[in-house]
């Protein structure tokens, strides 16, 4: 059942010149004459890297045990002839109809007991022994055939694991869950203690009595739910490792990855836990067209991806040239937006820009999803944008391998996300990301880049550390955060943090539990706010008059030596601390007991960055996205991305890489400048 962790292979970037550019290539959808045309168009666009074969299992093995690699041989040879490297997929993301028909037990079962049928994609459970047997056989067949092919640069294992279906409730899944629990706890007594099964007579006499949390009369055991989330993330990792073991055996020098879906809305897999099994981090990202600040969500997701990558360069494996097909209203991207989106990812650490997909499909459920070659062909703005982007990326070769500069850390933990949004909490509409996104937005608008870090990360290199809604936290992580403050960092901790340990057991003695001593505060009771309601914060040195707090409030007591910077002014918490600060060692620890409105967050951020000594990447005359990447040799590259409709002035000296001229100090409306700083 369990496969060992597999050592990493050499980096994919060793086999590529400059930044990578391309996308998902699905030649099986097209006849040979179109495939040959594709090669010429790829040369025109400057494509040098493609993912191939992601959904091709049904054609590679049209009937059980009978393979047809002829068409893929031609594709691989043609791409190599054009100087294009390939991320070859294991083709396992969508099992063929014959496999699901012969073995229906591979299909996912929902919490309600519904079997999800074939006819779509991702219709398998990762715990199925049958599915794993066939998936590893397909992976081996591909690896053996193409192990010496000169185009092969990377293995693309499966695709978007955890997408569509993130948890599984079949009999085989239940057995795997029980086995996982037994390995985790060692004894049923330890599990009973961890889950608090003395409550509601949920005591278990053996692991065989345990089932996955499913449809039930009322709320489920939160310890069981949290462990089931951990298990489902692990089940996918274990499946990934089984395919990876085959790849390592046959092609030990070819790196491997799978495409994550890191965004501010994806939480099925613990990507920090996954990262140690990736040779390079790859991510798919799609804008929500209806979001008026979608470029800020993009920056959030790109920064989080870089955090998962440990600061190393990463692959943008998928995004869209224009509209997608799966939102309620699929609007195209605005003029210049595709270039700005792409270079925002590069600015925030991506060394590859790729799309779904190369050529827009003429049939299937994604036929209206934009692509690099649209239905209208070459005489379209989308195609011209694709060619222009290829030209731009070719000029950014010096940026490759450099790393993003940041002195601000935002602590991010998938397990805390899962635990904080379980049922039966003081505010069941609380969103783990609310405070985090609010502070990230405020930093973004100031031209300050933040790193997302796991609670177990080394925090010593950061001057400002934001700990937002870290509901569950280990003793070790809490100690590390306190040590960072002692060592000189400005640390802010928000509401509903430090409340429980990793088993979802409340830390007794008063909230915020693990951080009570560090902060010098104690809360005796929560006062969560109803949707659409707010509290008013007292005027003071931080907040402007009339600043509102939403989502949360609580009855806070400040210890002697803890400074109260703002209070609640409304009944029943009139005069109760809402924002506090305590000097700790050579640093400070702040506590925020509500979610201020946007102006309030901005005022608080201003105070925090001033105290921490954090400044913007450079001076600007008005709003512009600013990120700096720095190479190992000390050379730095300032990305200035103007999402507005007016020209902006940016203080920077150096050559502007996209134009090839000296930077004039002005970034035109809707444009991007990349300055190789003097």
VOKE-839761 format. One record per residue: z, y negated, x of N, C-alpha, C, CB in turn; residue in one letter. Coordinates in steps of 0.1 Angstrom, whole numbers, plus 5000, padded with zeros to 4 digits. Glycine has a CB too. Example, Ala and Ser with C-alpha at 12.3 -4.5 7.8 and 13.67 -1.06 7.14 Angstrom:
% VOKE-839761
507850575132507850455123507850335132509050455113a 507150225128507150115137507950005129505750065141s 
//
This chain:
% VOKE-839761
500050125008500050005000500049875009501250004991x 500849885019501049755027500149765040502449735030x 499449665042498649655055499349555064497249615053x 499349575077500049495086499349355088500249555100x 500149255092499449135096498449155107500549025099x 497349095106496249115116496148995125494949135108x 496149025139495948915148494748825146495948965163x 494848705149493748615147492548635157494148465148x 491348605152490148605161489848465166488948665153x 488948455175488548325181488048235169487448335191x 488248105172487848005162486348005159488247865166x 485947985146484547975142483847855149484447955127x 484647755153484047635158483347655172485047525159x 483747765178483247795192481747825191483947905198x 481247865179479847905178478947795171479748035170x 479547685168478747575161478747455170479447555147x 477647385169477447255176477747145166476047245183x 478647055169478846945159479546995147477646875156x 479646895137480246935124479247025116480446805116x 479847115109479147215101478647145088479947345098x 477447185083476947125071476147235064476047005074x 476347255051475647345043476347375030475447475051x 476347505026476947545013476747685010476347455002x 477147724998476847854993475347884991477647884979x 474847984997473448014996473348144989472748025010x 472648144977472448264969471048294967473148234955x 470448344978468948374978468648484968468448414991x 469548574965469248684955468848634942470548774954x 469048504939468648444926467148404926469448324923x 466548414938465148354939464148444945465248224947x 462848434942461848514948461548464963460548504940x 460748544970460548524984459948394987459748634990x 459048344979458348214982459348094982457248184973x 460348104972461348004972462348014984462148014958x 462648134988463448155000462848095012463748305002x 461548115014460848055025460847905024459448105026x 460647845012460747705010462147655014460347664996x 463147735010464547695013464747665028465447805009x 464147745037464347735051463747595056463547845059x 462647555051462047425054462947315049460647415049x 463447325037464247225031465647215039464547245017x 466147325043467347325051467147245064467847465054x 466047265070465747195083465647045080464447245089x 465047005069464946865065466346805063464046855053x 467246875057468546825053469546835065469046905042x 469146905076470146915087471147025085470746785089x 470947115076471847225074471947315086471447315061x 473247355090473447445101474447555098473947365113x 474947565086475947665083475947695068477347605087x 475847825064475847865050476747985048474347895047x 477247985036477948105031476948195023479148075022x 476848315026475848405020476448525014474748445031x 475948565003476248694997477548704989476348795007x 478048594985479448594978479448674966479848444975x 478348664957478348734945477148834944478248634933x 476948904955475748984956475949134956475048954969x 477249184953477549324953476549404944478949344949x 476349354932475449424922474049454927475449354910x 473549364936472249384942472349464955471549254944x 473349444963473549514975473849664973474649454984x 474549694962474849834958474549854943476349874962x 473249854940472849854926473349984918471349854924x 473550094925474150204919475150264930473150314914x 476150334925477150384934476650454946478150464927x 476950404958476550474971475150444975476750614969x 474350374968472950344972472850194975471950384960x 472650164988472650034993471149984994473350025006x 471049854992469749784994470049655002469049744980x 469849665015470149555024468849485028470849605036x 467649535024466449475029466349325027465249545022x 466649285015466449135012467449055020466749114997x 468649105022469649035030469249035045471049095028x 468649145050468149145064467249035066467449285067x 466249015057465248905058465948775058464248915046x 466948755049467648625048468348595061468648625036x 469048695066469848675079468848635090470648795082x 467748715091466748685102466148545100465648795101x 465748505088465148375086466148265089464648365071x 467348275085468348175088468548165103469748205081x 468648275110468848275125467648205131468948415130x 466448235126465248175132465248025130464048225125x 465947975120466047825117467247765124466147805103x 467947845132469147795139470347775130468847665146x 470447845119471547825110472547945111470947815095x 473747915112474848015113475248055099476047965121x 475848175098476248225085477648265084475348355082x 478248225073479548285069479248395059480548175063x 479248515064478848635055479948675047478248745064x 479748685034480748725024480848875023480548665011x 482048925019482249065017481649105004483749095018x 481249014995480549044983481449104972479349134985x 482749094974483749164966484349074955484849214974x 483848954953484448864943484148894929484048724946x 483048984927482649014913482149164913481548914908x 483049254909482549394910481349424901483749484906x 480449514905479249544897479649614884478349624905x 478749604875478949664862479249814862477849634852x 478549884871478750034872480250064876477750094881x 480849984885482150014889483149984878482449924901x 483049874871484049844860483849944849483849704855x 482649984847482350084836482950224839480850104833x 482850264852483350394856484850394857482750434869x 485450284862486850274864487450144857487150264879x 487550154844488050034836489449994840488050064821x 490150084847491550054851491549944862492250174856x 490449914868490449804878490549664871489149814886x 490249654858490249534851491549474849489549544837x 491749334849493049274847493549294833492849124851x 494849294833495649304820496549174820496449434819x 496449104808497248984807498649014803496648884797x 499548914802500948934798500948984783501648804799x 499948954776499948994762499349134760499148894753x 498949194771498349334771496949334768499049404760x 496249224770494749214767494049244780494349074762x 493049334779492249374791491049274792491749514790x 490949214803489849114805488549194810490249004815x 487549184802486349264805485349204815485649294792x 484449284819483349244827482349154820482549364833x 481449094827480548994821480748854826480649004806x 481848834834482048704840482248734855483448644834x 483348694861483648724875485148734877483048604884x 485548784889486948804892487648894883487648664892x 486848994878487449094868487949214875486349134858x 489049194883489649304889491149264893488949354902x 492049364894493349334899493449374914494349414890x 494049294922494149324936495049444939494649204944x 495849494929496649614932496049744928497949594923x 494749734924494049864920493649934933492849834912x 494150064934493750144946492250174945494550274946x 491750204933490350224932489450114937489950264917x 489849994932489049874936489149854951489549744928x 490349864956490449844971489549944978491949854975x 489550064974488750164981487250124981488850304974x 486750084969485350044969485049914976484850034954x 486049814975485849684982485849704997486949594978x 486749795002486749815017485449885021487949895021x 484949975013483750045016482549945017483450155006x 482449855007481449755008481549665020481449664995x 482849625023483049535035482649615047484549505035x 482949735048482649815060481149825062483249955060x 480449855051478949865051478349735056478449905037x 478849625052478249495056478649475071478849385047x 479849495074480249475088479449565098481749505090x 479349685095478549775104477149735105478649925098x 476549685094475149655095474849525102474549635080x 475749425101475449295106476349255118475649185096x 477149355124478149325134477449255146478849445138x 476249285149475549235161474549125158474949345169x 474449085145473448985141473848855147473348985126x 472848785153473148655160473548545150472048615169x 473148555138473548445128474948455124472548455116x 475548575125476948585120477948505128477348735120x 478648415121479648325128480948335122479148185128x 481048385109482348385102482248485091482648245097x 483348545088483448635076484148555065484248765079x 483448555053483948495041484548605032482848405034x 485848625033486448745026486648705011487748785033x 485948785003486048774988485748624985487448804983x 486448564975486048424971487148374961484648414965x 487648264964488548194955489648284949487748124944x 490348354957491348454953492348384944491948524964x 492748434933493748374924493148284914494748304932x 491848254915491148174905490948254892489748124910x 491048184881490948234867492048324863489648314866x 492448424871493548514868494448514880493048664865x 495748474878496648464889497748564888497148334890x 497948634877498948734876498448854868500248674869x 499048974870498449094865499549184859497649164876x 499349244848500349314840500049454837500649234828x 499049514844498749654841499749754847497349684846x 499549884844500449984849500549994864500150124843x 499349974870499349984885499949864891497849994890x 499749744884500449624889501949634888499949504881x 502449694877503849714875504449804886504149774861x 503749904889504149994900504249924913503250124901x 503249844916503149774928504249664929501849704930x 504549604917505649504916506949574919505649444902x 507249694914508449764916508649804931508549884907x 507549844937507549884951507849754960506249944955x 507249644956507449524963508949484962506549414958x 509549494950510949454948511849544956511249464933x 511549674957512449764964512349734979511949904961x 511249694984511149654998511949525000509649645003x 511849434991512449304992513949314992511949204981x 514549394983515949394980516649514986516249384966x 515949624988516549734994517349824984517449695005x 518049764975518849834965518749764951520349844970x 518949844941518949784927520149694925518949894917x 521249714932522449624931522149484936523649684939x 521349484948521049354953520049274944520349374967x 519149354938518249284928519049234916517149384923x 519949314911520749264899521549134903521749374895x 522049134915522749014919521748894920523449034933x 520648914926519648804928519148754914518448854936x 518948844905518348804892519448754882517548914886x 520748774885521748744876521648824863521748594873x 521448954864521249034852522449064844520649164856x 523649014849524849024840524648944828526048984848x 523748844828523448754817522548824807522848624821x 522848824795521948884784521749034786520648814784x 522749104792522649244793521349294799522849314779x 520949224810519649264816519849354828518949134820x 520949404830521349494841520349614842522749544840x 519849644855518949754857519749864865517749704865x 519549984861520150104868519250154878520450214858x 517950124878516950174888515750084888516550324886x 514950084898513750004899512750044889513150004913x 512750174885511850224875511950154861512050374874x 513050094859513250024846512549894845514750014843x 512149844857511649704858510149704854511849644872x 509749604846508349574843508049434846508049604828x 506749394848506449254850506849174838504949234852x 507249044840507548954829506348934820508148824834x 506448974807505348954798505748884786504749094795x 505048904775505348844762506748904758504248884751x 507648814754508948844750509448764739509948834763x 510648804733511148724721511448584724512348794715x 511948554736512348414740512148404755513748384735x 512948314761512748284775513048404784513548164780x 512348424795512548534804513448504815511148574810x 513848604822514748584834514048504845515248724839x 514648394849513848304858513748374872514548174860x 514748454876514648524889513548624889515948594892x 513348694878512248784876510848714876512348864863x 510848594870509548524869509248464883509648404860x 510248424890509948364904509548474913511248294909x 510148594913509748704921508348754917510748814920x 508048744904506648794900505648694906506548794885x 505948564906504948474912504848504927505448324911x 505948534934505848564948505048694950507248584954x 505248794941504548924942503048904941505049014932x 502648824931501248804928500548734940500948724916x 501148644946500648574958500548684969501448454963x 501548764971501548864981500548974978502948934982x 500349014966499349114963497949074967499349144947x 497648954965496348904970496248904985496048764965x 497348864992497448865007497249005012498748805012x 497949105005497849245009496449295008498849325002x 495749254997494349294994493449235005493849254980x 493649105008492949035018493049105032493348885019x 494249145035494549205048493849345049496049225050x 493749405038493049535038491549525041493249615025x 490949425036489549395039489449345054488949295029x 490449255057490449195071490549305081491549095072x 491349405079491549515088490249585092492549625083x 489349605082488049655084487149565093487349685071x 487249435089486449335097486949335112486649205091x 488249335114488749335127488349455135490249315127x 488349575128487949695135486549695139488249815126x 485649645131484149655134483749535141483449665120x 484249415138483749295145484949215150482949205135x 485649265160486949195164486749055169487549285175x 485549015173485448875178484848775168484548885190x 484648825156484148735145485348685137483048805137x 485548555136486748505128486448525113486948365131x 487548515106487448535091488348435084487948685088x 487948415072488748325063488448365048488448175065x 489148295039488748295025488948155020489548405017x 488248125010488247985005489447964995486947944998x 490347885000491447844991491047744980492647774999x 491947714971491647614961492847514961491447684947x 493047454972494147364974493747234966494347324989x 494547204956494347074949495747044942493247084938x 495746934935497046894929497246974916497046744927x 496447074913496547154901496647304903495447114892x 496547344915496447494918497747534925495247524927x 498347634918499647684924499847834924500747614916x 498847904921499048054919499348124933497748114914x 498848074944499048134957499848034966497748174963x 500748094974501448014984500648004996502848084987x 499847894997498947885008499547865021498047765005x 500847815022501547805035501847945040502847725033x 502148035031502448175034501148245039503048245023x 500048205032498748265035498248225049497748235025x 498548105053497848035064497848125077498447905067x 498948195079499048275092498048385093500448335093x 497448425082496448525082494948475083496548615069x 494848345083493548285084493148245098493448155075x 491948275103491548225116491148075115490248295120x 490748025103490547885101490747865086489047845105x 491347755082491547735068490247675061492747625066x 489947735050488747685042489247645028487647795042x 488647545022489147505009487947455000490147385011x 488047484987487147434977487847314970486747544967x 487147214967487747094960486647034951488246994970x 487147014938486246944928486946834922485747054918x 486346724920486846604914487046624898486046484916x 488046564893488146554878487446424874489646564873x 486246434868485446314866486146204858484146354859x 487046254849487746154840488846084846488246234828x 489246124859490346054866489845924872490946154877x 490345814868489845684873490145664888490345564865x 491145744893491545734907491245864914493045694908x 490145924911489846064916489746064931488546114910x 489445954937489345954952490745964958488645824957x 491745924951493145944956493646084954494145844948x 493246154943493546294942492846374952493146344928x 491546334956490846404966491546384979489446344968x 492046264982492846244995494146334995493146094997x 494746334984495946424983495646564986496546414968x 494646624980494246764982493746784996493146804972x 493046695002492546705016493746705025491546595019x 494746615023495946605031496746735030496746485028x 496846785018497546915016496847025023497746945001x 495547035023494747135030495047125045493247115027x 495047005050495346985064496747035068495146835069x 497647015058499047055060499147205061499947005049x 498347275052498347425052497747465065497547475040x 496747395070496047425083496947395095494747355084x 498147345093498947305105498447195113499247425113x 497647105107497046995114495747025121497946945124x 495347155121494047195128492847155119494047345131x 491747135125490547115117490247235107489247095126x 489647195096489447295085488047285079490547285074x 487747385071486347385064486447345050485747525065x 485747245046485447215032484347315027485047065029x 484747425022483847535019482947505006484547665017x 483547434997482847394985483247254980482947504974x 482347174976482547064966481147044960483046934973x 481046944952479746924944478946804949480046914929x 477646814948476846694951476946594940475446744953x 477146644927477146554916478046614905475746514911x 477546634893478346684882478646834884477646664869x 479746884878480047024877479647064863481547054880x 479947194859479547234846480747284837478647354847x 481947274843483047344836484147244830483747434846x 483847114832484847014826484346984812484946894834x 485146924803484746894790483546794789485846824782x 483546704799482446604800482046604814482746464794x 480846644818480446664832479546554836479746804834x 480146444840479446324845478946344859480246204843x 477846284863477346284877478246194885475946244878x 478146204898478846114907478145984907478946174921x 478945884910478445744910477645714923479545644909x 476845614924476145584936477045574949475345454935x 476645654959477345654971478645744971477745524975x 478945794959480245874958480246004966480545894944x 479046074966478946194973479246174988477646264971x 478646074994478846045008480346015010477945935013x 480945925002482345885003483246005002482745774993x 482946094992483846214990483746295003483346294978x 482546325008482346415019483046355031480946435022x 482946235034483546175046485046155045482846045050x 485546145032486946145030487546275035487346115016x 486946385032487346515036487346525052486546635030x 486246475057486146475072487246385078484746425077x 487446265072488446175077489846245078488546045069x 490046325068491346395066491446535072491746395052x 490446565081490646685089489546785088491846745086x 488646775079487546875078486546855089486846865064x 486146975095485046975105483847045099485547045118x 483847065086482647125079482647065065482747275079x 481347035061481146985047480147075041480646835047x 480647145030479747245024479847225008480147385028x 478847275002478747254987478547394980477547164984x 478947394967478447494958477347414950479547554949x 476147464951475547554960474347494966475247694952x 473547574974472347524980471347484970471747624990x 470847574962469847554952470447574938468647644954x 470247474929470747474915470147594908470547344908x 470947674902470447794894469647754882471647884890x 468747844879467947824867468447904855466447854869x 469447994858470048084848471448104851469248214846x 472248144841473648174844474548064839473848204858x 475848094840476847994834476947864842478148064833x 476547864855476647754863475247684866477247784876x 474347704856473047644859473047494858472047694848x 474047434851474147284851475147224861474547244837x 475647314870476447264881475447214892477347384887x 475747094897474847034906474847114919475346894910x 473747084927473547164940472847074950472747294937x 472647124962472047044972470547024969472147104986x 469947124964468547114958468647124943467647234964x 468447004936468647004922467447064915468946864917x 467547074901466447124893465147034896466847124878x 465446914898464246814899463646824913464746684897x 464246894922463646914936463846794945462146944934x 462846774954462946674964462846534959461946694975x 462146504948462046374943463146334934460646354936x 464346334940465546304932466546234941466246434926x 467446154935468446084943469446184949469145984934x 469746294942470646394948470146444961470946504938x 468846484961468246534973468246424984466846584971x 467946304981467946204991469346184997467446064985x 470346194988471746184992472146305002472746184980x 471646414999471846535007471246515021471246665001x 470046465022469446445035470246335042467946395033x 470646225035471346115042472646165047471546005032x 473346255039474646305044474446395056475246385033x 473446475057473146555069472946465081471946645067x 472246355079471946265090473346195094470946155086x 474146165085475446095088476346195096476146055075x 476446315091477246415098476746445112477346545090x 475446445114474946465128475446355138473446475128x 475646235132476146125141477646125143475745995134x 478346215136479846225137480246345146480446245124x 479346395154479646505163480846475172478446545172x 481046345177482146325186483546345179482046185191x 483546345166484746355158485246495158484546305144x 484346595160484746735159485946765168483546815162x 486846845162488046885169489146785170487646925183x 488946665167490046565167491046595155489546425166x 492146535156493246555146493646425140494446625153x 494146435128494546315120495946275125494646355105x 496046145126497346085130498246055118497145955138x 499446085119500446055108501846055113500246155096x 502645965108504045965112504945975099504445825119x 504246015088504946035075504746175071504345935064x 505746245067505746375062506146385047506646475070x 505446455039505846485025506046635025504746445015x 507346675022507646815021507146885009509246835022x 506446995011505747065000506047215001504247035000x 506447274990506847414989506347474976508347434991x 505447574977504947644965506047714958503847744969x 506947774965508047834957508947744950508947914967x 509147624955509847514948509047474936510147404957x 507747464937506847434926506947534915505347424931x 506847664918506947764908508347754901506847904915x 509447744909510747754904511047624895511747764915x 510547514899510947384892510247384879510547274901x 509247454876508547444864508747564855507047424866x 509747644858510147754849510747704836511147854856x 510947794826511547754813512947724815511347864802x 513547664804515047644803515547554813515747774803x 514847444816515347344825515647214818514247314836x 516347124824516747004817515646924811517546914826x 514446924818513246864813512146954815513046724821x 511747024805510647124806509247064807510747214794x 509146934806507846864809507846804823507646754799x 508846834831508846784845507746844853510246814851x 507046764860505946814869506346794883504646734866x 506346904891506746914905506046804913506447044911x 504746774909503946684918504146534914502546724917x 504846504903504846364898505246264909505746354886x 506446284914506946184925506146194937508446214928x 505746314941504946334953503646254952504746484955x 502946274941501646204940501846054939500946254927x 502946004933503245864932503445804946504445834923x 504245864954504445814968503145824977505645894975x 502445934975501245954983500245844979500646094980x 500145814966499245704962499645574968499245694947x 500945544968501345414974501045404989502845394971x 501245514996500945525010499445505012501445655016x 498645575004497245565005496745425003496545654994x 497245354993496845214991497245125002497445164978x 498245165010498645085022497845125034500145105024x 496945225034496245265046497145355055495745145053x 498145425049499045505056498745655052500545465054x 498445735062498245875060499445955061497145935070x 499646055052500846145052500346285055501546135039x 501246355062501046505064501946575053501446545078x 501346675048502146765039502746875048501346825027x 504046905047504647005056505547095048505446935067x 505547225052506447315046507947285050506147465050x 508947315041510247285045510747355058511147335034x 510147455062510447525074509847465086510147675074x 508947365085508247305096509147215105507147215091x 508647195117509347105126509146965121508847125141x 510246895118510146755113510346655124511146745102x 510546695136510946595146509946495150511246675159x 508646505146507646415150507446305139506346475153x 508246305129508046205118509046105117507946285105x 508645985113509645875112510045855097508945745117x 509145895088509545885074509246025067508645775066x 510246075060510146205054510446195039511046315061x 509546235031509746225016509946365011508546165009x 511046385004511446514998511446504983512846575004x 510446544976510246514962510446634954508846454959x 511446634945511646744935511646884942510546744924x 512346884953512447014960513647094954512746994976x 513347134942514347194933515047314940513747244920x 514347404946514847514953514647494968514247654949x 515747524976515647504990516547604997515947354994x 516147645009517047735016518047655024516247825026x 519147715029520147655037519447605050521247745040x 518647685055517947645068517147525067517047765073x 516347515056515447395054516347275051514547425042x 517347285043518247175040518847125053519347215030x 519247215062519847175075518847095083520347295082x 517547145083516547085091516246945086515247165090x 516246925073515946785068517146695071515846795052x 518346745070519446665074519446625089520746735071x 519046725098518946695112517846595115518546825119x 516846585107515746485110516346345107514546515101x 517146335097517746205094518746165105518546205081x 519546265110520546245121519746195133521346375123x 518546245135517846215148517046085147516846325150x 517146015135516545885134515445865124515845855147x 515145965116514145955106514745885093513546095102x 513845815086514245775072513845885063513545635069x 514745935056514546055047514846005032515446175051x 513946025024514145995009514046135002513145895004x 515046154993515146274985515146234970516346364988x 514246294962514146244948514946334939512746244944x 515046294927515746374916515246524916515446304902x 516146604910515946744908515646814922514846774898x 516246774932516046844945517446904950515646734956x 517247014957518447084962519347154952519246984970x 518847174940519647224929519947364930518947194916x 519047454935519247594936518847644949518447674925x 519347764952518847834965517547914962519947934970x 517147994972515848064970515848174960515448124984x 517048204955517148304944517248234930518348394946x 517148104930517248034918518648034912516248084907x 519648044921521048034918521547884920521948134926x 522147834910522647694911523647674922523247644898x 523547574930524447544941525647464934523847454952x 526747524933527847474926528547354933528947584923x 529347274925530047164931529447034928530147184946x 528347024921527746904917526346894923528546784922x 525446824916524146804921524146684931523146774909x 523146674940522046754942522246864953520946674947x 523346944950523547064957523447064972522647164952x 522347114977522147134992522146994999520847204994x 521846884992521746754998522946664995520446684995x 523946714988525046624984525746554995526046714976x 526046635006526746575017525846485025527246685026x 524646515027523746435034523546295028522346495036x 523446295014523146175007524446095004522446204994x 525546155004526746085000526746054985526945965008x 526246144977526246124962526546254955524846074957x 527046244943527246364935526946324921528746404936x 526046414915525646394901526446494892524146404899x 527046444881527746544873526946594861529046474868x 525946514857525146554846523746494846525846524832x 522746564842521346514841521146444828520346624843x 520346344828519946274815518446264815520646124814x 517746374813516246364813515746284802515646504812x 514546224804514046124795512946194787513446004802x 512846154774511846204765510446144769512146174750x 509346214766508046154769507846014762506946254765x 507345924769507145794763508345694764506745804749x 509445744769510645664770510945634785511845734763x 511745534787512045484800513445424801510945394806x 513945404813515145334815514745214824516245424822x 515645114824515444994832516344994844515644864824x 515744954856516544954868516944814871515645014880x 518144804877518744674879517844594890520144684884x 517844464888517244384898518044394911517144234894x 517344384923518044394935517144364947518644534937x 517444424958516644394970515344484971517444414982x 515344584962514144684963513244664951514644824963x 513744674939512844674927512744534921513444764916x 511544504916511344374909512044384895509844344908x 512344264889512844264876511944334866513044124871x 512544414857511844484847511244624851510744404842x 511544664864511044794868511644904859511444824883x 510744994855511145104846511245234854510145114834x 512145324849512145454854511745554843513545494859x 511045654846510545754837510945894841509045744835x 510745994832510946134834512446174835510246174847x 513146104843514446154848515546044849514346224861x 516746074846517945994850519046084851518145874840x 520146044857521346124858522546044862521046234869x 523746104859525046044861525446064876526046094851x 525145964884525345974899526645894903524145914906x 527445954911528545894918528245874933529845974915x 528445754938528245724952529545734959527545594954x 529545804971530745824979530945694987530545944988x 532145674992532345555001531445565013533845555006x 530845455016529945445028528445465023530245555037x 528245495010526845505005526545374998526745634996x 525445315002525045184996524345204983524245105006x 524645134973523945144960522945024960524945134948x 521645064959520644964960520044924946519545014969x 520245014937519744984923520545074913518245004921x 520745024901521545094891520645104878522845034888x 521045194870520545204856521245094848520745344850x 520445024839521044914831521244954816520144794832x 520745074812520745114798521845204795519445174794x 522345204782523245294777522645434777523745254763x 523345544781524745544785525045544800525345674779x 524045504808524245504822524345364828523045584829x 524745264820524745134825525645124838525345034814x 525045074848525845054861525845174870527145014858x 525245284866525345404874524245404884525045534864x 524545444897523545434907522245504904524045494920x 521045434907519745494905519045514918518945414896x 519445434928518845434942519945414952517645334944x 520145504961521245484971520645504985522345584969x 521445454995521045475009522345495017520245355014x 522245595026523445625035522945635049524145755030x 523645565058523245575072523745715077523945465081x 522845785084523145915089522745925104522446025081x 523745935113523345935127522545815130522546065130x 521345825136520545715139519445695129519945725153x 519545765118518545755107519245715094517745875105x 518645755083519145725070518645825059518745585065x 519445835049519145925038519245855025520146055038x 518145845018518045775005517945874993516745685005x 518545834982518445924970517845844958519845984966x 516845894952516245834940516445924928514645814943x 517145864918517545944907516645934894518945914903x 515445874896514445854885513145844892514845734876x 512045844883510745814888510345674884509745924882x 510345574893509945444890508545434886510245344902x 508145324879506845294876506045264888506645184865x 504745244887503845234899504345114908502445214895x 504645004902505144884909506444914916505244764900x 507344994909508645024915508445124927509445094905x 507545214926507245304937506745224949506245414933x 505845134946505245054956506244964963504144964951x 507244904956508244834962509144914971509144764951x 509545034966510345124973509645174986510745244965x 508345204985507545254996507545145007506145294992x 507445015003507444905012508644905020507244775005x 509844925014511044925021511245045030512244925011x 510745155026510845275034510045275046510445405026x 508745225045507845225057508345115066506445195053x 508845005061509444895070510544955078509844775061x 511545015071512645075078512245175089513645135069x 511245265085510845365094509945315105510145475086x 509445195104508545145114507145195113509145165128x 506745245101505445295099504445185095505445415089x 503345185101502345075097501045145094502144985109x 500145065087498845105083497945135096498145005074x 496845215094496045245105495445115111494845335100x 495245015103494844885109494944785097493344885114x 494644655100494744555090493444555082495044415097x 493644525069492544515060492644395051492344645051x 491544335046491644225037491844265023490344145038x 491544385019491744425006491744585006490744374995x 491844644994491944784994490844865000492144834980x 491044945009490045035015490845155021489244965026x 490245275019490845395025490745405040490245525018x 491845415046491845415061492545545066492645295066x 491845615076492445725082491945725097491945865075x 492845765106492545775120492645915125493445675128x 491545965131491546085138491546065153490346175134x 492346145161492446115175492146245183493846065179x 491246245193490846355201491946385212489446335207x 491846505217492746545228492646455240492546685232x 491446395242491346305254491746165251489846305258x 492346135239492846005236491845925228493145935249x 490645955227489645875220490045885205488245925222x 489945775198490245765184489145725175491445675181x 489145765163488045735153488645685140487145865151x 488345565136488945505124487845515113489345365127x 488245595103487445605091487845495081487545745084x 486945405077487145305067486245335055486945165073x 486845375044486045415032486245315021486345565028x 485245245017485345145007484845194993484445015010x 485845234985485545284971485245174961486645374967x 485445054965485244934956483844884955486244834960x 483744774948482444714945482344584952482244694931x 483244554962483144434970483344464984484244334965x 482644384993482844415007484244385012481844315015x 484644465022486044445027486044425042486944565024x 487044355047487144325061488144415067487544175064x 487844475078488744575085488844535100488144725084x 490044525105490244485118490144605127491644415120x 489044615134488844725144487744685153488444855136x 487844735165486844715176486244845181487444625187x 484944845182484244965187482944985181485145085184x 482245095185480945135180481145205167480245215190x 480245165158480245225144479245345145479845125133x 479745465143478945585146477745605136479845705146x 477945565124476945595114475645505116477445575100x 475945375120474845285122474345285136475245145118x 475245325145474845325159475045185165473445365161x 475545085158475744955163477144915165475044855153x 477444805170478844755172479344725158478844625181x 480644765155481244735142481444585140482544815141x 480944535129481044395126482344345120479844355117x 483144445116484344405109484344405094484844275113x 483144445089482944445074482444575070481944335070x 483044635059482544755053482044715040483744865052x 480744735038480144695025480644775013478644705026x 480444715001480944784989480344924988480444694977x 481145014985480745154983480345224996479545154974x 480545175008480045225020481245285029479345125028x 480845345040481745405049481445355063481745565048x 482445325070482345305085483245395093482645155088x 482645445104483445535113483345465126482945685113x 484545415131484545335143485145415154485345205141x 484345435165484845495177485545375184483745555186x 486945375183487645255188487645245203489045265182x 487645115207487645085221489045115227487344935224x 
//
